[in-house]
Amino acid sequence: MQRYLISFDDGSMAHIPDEEWPAVGEASHAVVQEAKDAGVWIFGGGVERQQAAIVGTDGAVREGPFPETKAVIGGFSVIEVPSRAEALAWAARIAHGCRCAQEVREIMYDPTS
């Protein structure tokens, strides 16, 4: 089984009118529940924009980076499925629920994790 990161850019859902957010939330949560019921869901969530910090190898902490473009992750899901085709099918379901396109990337396997 392979794990996949399914994500969308911050701002990808900006086209959704305020009055439609409850329906989008319901649809998105329904897809997550379907993925959990199917046993493919690992983890997911939204990412707060501009809330990043960098921790150096010496433990020093500094604020940033501060993205200058909209091409930063706004939300993500991690699933575990037997094939890329199945990952793409789940991404399509998530895209429909969230009303925005999803990017799909395979997570490299690490036998010690």
N, C-alpha and C positions, 0 to 999 in steps of 0.2 A: 504494500500500500504506500502511496505517495501522499505527501502533504502539499497543499497549495495555499498560497496567499491570494485572496481575492480582495481587491481594494478599489477605492474611488478617490478622486482628487477632492481636496477641500474646495468648496464652492460649486461642486457638481450638482448639488441639490438646491441651489439658490433660485432656480426657476419655479419652484413649487410655491404656490400661493399659501399664505398663512392658514387659511381655512381648510386646506387639504392635508395639513400635517398630521392630524389624528388618523386619517385613513392611511397615509404613508407609513406611519408608525405601526399601525395594526398589520398592514401587509408585510412589512419588513419583519416584524416579530413572528408572524405566521411562518415565513420561510425559515427563520432560525429554528422554530419549533419542529418543522418538518425535517430539517437537517439533523437535529438532536434525535428525533424519533427514528431516523434512518441510521443513526450511529456514525455519521460522518463529521459532525460538528466537533471542533477542538476548542476554539475561542474566537471572540470577535468583539468589536466595539468601535466607538467614535474616538477621534483624536482631537484634543483641544488645540486650536491654531495658536501659534506663537507662545506655547507653553514649554518650549524645549530648554534643556540645559545640557551642557557638555561636561562630562566627568573625565578628567585626564588620567593617564596611567599613574600619576602621583597622587591621585585622589582630589586634586584641585577642581573646583566647580566654577564654571562661568556660564552666564546666560547666553542663549542663542542655540543654534543659528536662527536668524530671523529671515525667513524666505522672502524673496523679492518677486516671486511669481506665484500663481495659483497652483502650480504643480507640486503640491505637497499632499500627503495622505490625509484624507478627511475621515475615513473609516475603513475598517478591514474585517475580514473573516478568515479564519484558518480552518481548512477542512482536510480530511484524510479519506481518499478514494482510490480505487484501483487503477484509474486511467485519467489521462488528460481530457479525454472526451467527456468523462463524467464530471470532472472539475468545471469544464466549460458549460455543461448543462446546469450545474448548480449556480454558476456565475450568472447565467441567463435568468434563473429564477430570482436571484438576489437583485439583479438589475431591474427586473419587472417590479419587485416590491419597493425598491428604493427610488425607482423612476430615474435612474442614472446609470450610465455605462460603467462597467467594472473591468479592471485589469486583472489578469490571471498570471501568476508566476509560480513555478514549481519551487518548493523549498528543498535545498540540498539535503540529502540524507546524511545523518551523523549517527553511527551505531552506538555512540556513548551517551546520546541525549535521550 
